[in-house]
Amino acid sequence: MFFFTIRRIIGSVFVLLASSLLVFALCAASFDPLAKYRQRQPPPTQEFLDNVANQLGLNDPFFVRYWNWLRGVVTGDFGTTINGTPVADQLITRAGVTTRMMLAAVILAVVLAVIVGVVGAVRQYKPSDYIFTFVAYVLIALPTFWFAALLKEFVAVKINQWSGKQVLYTIGEETPGIKSFATSGWELWSDRLGHLVLPTLSLALLTFAAWSRFQRASMLDVLGSDYMRLARAKGLTYRRTVIRHGLRNALIPLTTVVALGIGTLFGSAVITETIFVWNGMGRYLLEDGIGNNDINVVLGWLIVSAAVIVVFNLIADILYAVLDPRIRLA
């Protein structure tokens, strides 16, 4: 297991290096760091633009620019924004906000997908299976922005009216200024929890719908296998056979789907953060990066996103070996 993990870590490092090269190449071809100077009135002289290009290293060969940027990233220096503030400081703050939402959404989506998928497979063609299938297909068909808006405009309003107080929040990741007047840590975290519910549900419900279909198909495959029939023939109860022997093998395909779905979840998080006005990585990319034509912000966002996806795929590889020891010998 140790050597298997080391091999996967080394492979992940090479994948991340290749991703960083591709990300830098795409951004270098798409963004013009001198655009903000060219838009000035009156327009600057060519000599001024040449001096700025030299200061930014734009006249250096491509691989020299890439190496200088990569060396900074490894040491935690992602450059500065067009306003002169360090990108790394903003990324750390924004990543913490987005991680809070995505981690809760992934956990909830996986738990629901496993429960619904297993129940649907065990009770195949029963009313519960048809209900779960119908709900899953409806959720899969819903656009992220529309479903988030429904939760924001109807669910939050009804629950708050029913409870007679503000339970669910529709704007921001926390009440503005709460850190200055919160009397305890619990007051701060309860406020954040109220802000977290709707964005988490928006991401988790749409994500679990697709994952549950994979889990159901995988579980049906396992239930028809020979070793499951052998376990029943040896006297094990049906419930123990399904949970102890079937579920473990049925989780392997879902692990792949979850690991590969993190990238899609990042894309959905960008939309969700915009709708619920969260100051996370999504809004940072759209407003500070693409909106301001800031290459360093976009580069920082993309490389952090790539690192998260690579790490999740590494975790998936390790989980494969835990769920099926034969994979360690591959």
N, C-alpha and C positions, 0 to 999 in steps of 0.2 A: 504493500500500500504506500509506503514511504517513497519508493523509487517511482511509482506510478504518479504520485502527486508532484514530484520534482520534475518529471518529464512534461506534465501538463503545464506547470508554471513556466518552464522555459519556453514551451510553445506559445503560451499566452503573451510572453514578453515580445516575441518576434511578431506576433499578430498585431500587438499594440504599436510597435515601431512601424510596421507597414501601414497601419491606419493613420498614424501621425503624418507620414510622408504624403499619403493621398489627401488628407485633410488640408495640409499646408499647400499642396499643389493646386487644389481646387480654389482655396481662398486667395492665393496669390494671383490666380487667373481671373477671379471675379471681382476683387476689390481694388480700388485705386486710393491709396493713402493720401494722395495729393488732391483729391477731389474737393475737399473743403477749402483749399487754397485757391483752386481755379474758379470757385464760385464767388469769390470776393469781388466787390466793385469799388474801385476799378481793379481789373485783373492784374495779378502780380507779373513781374517780368520773368522771362525764361531763366535768367541768372538766379533769381530767388528760388524758383522751382528746382533748379539743378542743385543748389546748396541744400535744400531740404531733403531732396532725394539722396544726396550723399550722407547726410546726417542719419537718415533712416536706414541706410544700407541698401537702398533699392537698386543701386547700380552694381551691387555684388552679384556674382554667379548664383544661380538658384540654389545649389547644394550648400553654398556658404551661408546664405540666408536661412536655409532650413536648419543647418547645424547650429547657428547662433540662437535661433528660436528654440530648438529642441534642448539645447544646453540650459537655457533659461527655465524651460518648463520642468526639467528634471530637478532643478534647484528651487522650484516654487515661484519662479518669476515668469508671469504670463504677459509681461509688458504693461503698458499704461493705456488708458482710454484716450480719446481725443481731448478730453477735459483735463488730462494729466493725473487722474487717480489710478492707483494700481488695480489691475484686473483681478489679481489673486485675492485681494481683500473682499471684493464684491462677490467673486465666485464662491468663496467659503460661506459667506452669509446666505447667499441665494441658494446654494446647494443644500444647506441645512434645512431651509424652508421646503424645498421640493422633496428632499429625502423623507421628511416627516409625512408628506402626503402619499408618496409612492410606496413607501414601506408598509404603511397601513393598508393601502389598496391591494398590494401584492399578497399580503397575508390573508386578507379577507377573501380575495378572489380565489386563492388556492384552496382555502378551507371549503368555500362554497362549491367549487368545481369538483373536489374530491367527494363531498357528501352527495351532491346532486348526480354526479356521474356514476357513482357506485349504486345508489338507490335506483337510478334509471336502468342500469344494467341488470341488477338483481331482480327487479320487478319489470322486466321487459314486456312491453305491450299491455301493461296494466294502466289504469287511469292516471296514477301518479307519474308514470313515464311519459304519457301523452301531455300532461300538464307541464312537466319540466321541459319537454321538447318545444312546446308552443311558446313558453316564456323565453326560452333560450333564443329561438329564432327571432322573436320580436325584439329582444335586446340587441341581437347582432345587427338587425336592420336599422336600428336607431342611430342617427348621427350623434357624435359626442357633444357638439355644441348645443343641439336641440334638447337632448336628454338632460344636460346640465342646467339649461334654462328652465326646463320643467320642474326639476327639483328645487331650483332657486325661487321660482315664482309661485309654485303651488304647495309643495310639501312643506317648505320652511314656513310659509305664511299660515297654513292650517295648523301645524303643530304649535307654533307660537301663540296663535289665537286660542287653541284648546287649553294650553298650559297657563295662559294668562301672563306670561313673562317671556323674555327673550331667551330661548333655549338654543335655537339654531341660528347661525349667522350666515349672511349671504355675501358679505364683502370683507376682504382682507383675511390674513392668517391669524391676526389677533387684534384686540381692541386698541386703537391708537393711544399710546401713552400709558398703557396698563402697567408697564414695568415700574413706572414712577409712583403709582398709587396702590399697587397690589400689596396687601398686608401679609400675604404668605405665598409660598411656592405653589400650594394647591390652587389658590385663586388664579394665579397666572396660567397654570396648566389646564384648569377647568375651562377657562376662557378660550385657550387654544383648542381644546377638545371640541367645544361648541362650534368653532370655526372650521374644524377639520372634518366634521361628519359629512356634510354635503359634497365637498370635493372628493372625499374618499369613496363615498357611495357612487358618485358619478363615474369614477374610474373603475372601481371594483366590479360593479354590476355589469357594465358593458364588456369587461375583460373576462369575467368568470363564465359568461354565456358561451363563448367560443371554447374556452378551456374545458368546460364540462362535457362538451360533445366529444372531445378527444379522450377524456377520461372514461366516458361511457363506452366508446368503441374499443378502447384498450381493455377495459374490464370484461366486455363481452368476449373478446379474444381469449382472455385468460380463463374465463369460466368454462369454455369448451375444450380446454387442453387436457391431455392425458393425466398429468400429475395431479390435477384437481379431482378427477374421477378416482384416482388411486387413493388420494387422501380421504375421500368420502368412503371408499370401500374398506379402508383400515379402521373405520369407526369414528372418525372425527365429526363433530357436529357441523352443520352447514355454515353457521355463523363463524365458527373458528376457522373453517377452511377458507372462507372468503377473506376474512380479516388477516389471518396469520400467513396464508400462502398466496392467495390471489392478489390482494391489494398491493403487496410489496412489488411484485413484478409488473402490475398494471400502472404503477407510479412512474416507471422509467420513461415511457413516451411523454407523459405529462411534464416531466422534468425538462425534457428537450423543448417542449412547446413554451413553457414558462421562461426558460433562458432566452429563447429566440424572441419571445414577445416583449422583452424589456425595452427594446428599441421602439416598438410600436407604442408602448406605454409612455415613453418619453414624449413622443409626438402628441399623444392625447393629453399629456400633462401640460403641454404648451397651451393648448386650447382651453383646458380647464382653468389654468391659472389666469388666463385672460378674462374669462367669464366671471370668476369669483374674485378678481382683482387681488391675486396673491403676488407678492413681490418675490417670486422664486426665479428659477433659471429660465423658465419659459418667457416671462415678461422681459427678463434681462436680455435674452436673445432678440426678441422682436423689437423692443423699444430702444435699448442702448446699443445693440449690435447692428442688426439689419437697418433699423430706423435711422441710425446716425452714420451708417456706412463705416462702422468701426471694425477693422479687420481683427484687431487683437481680442475684442470681446467675442466675436464669432469663432475665432480659433480656440480660445479658451473654452467656450461652451462645447464645441465639437469634440475636443480632445478629452474633456471630462466625461462627456456622454459615451465616447468610444471606450474609455477606461471602465466605466460602469458596466457596459455590455460585455466586455471581455472578462471582467471579474465574475459576472453572473454566469457566463458560459464555463468558466473555470470551476465555479461551485457546482454547476450541473455535471461536469465531468467527474468530479470527486464523488458526487452523490450517486452517479452511475455505479461506481466501484463499490459503494456501500450497499446499494440495493442488489447488485448482481456481482459477486466476487469474481466471476469469470472474466469480466471486462478488464480487471487488473492485469491479466496475462496478455491482453491484446497489444 
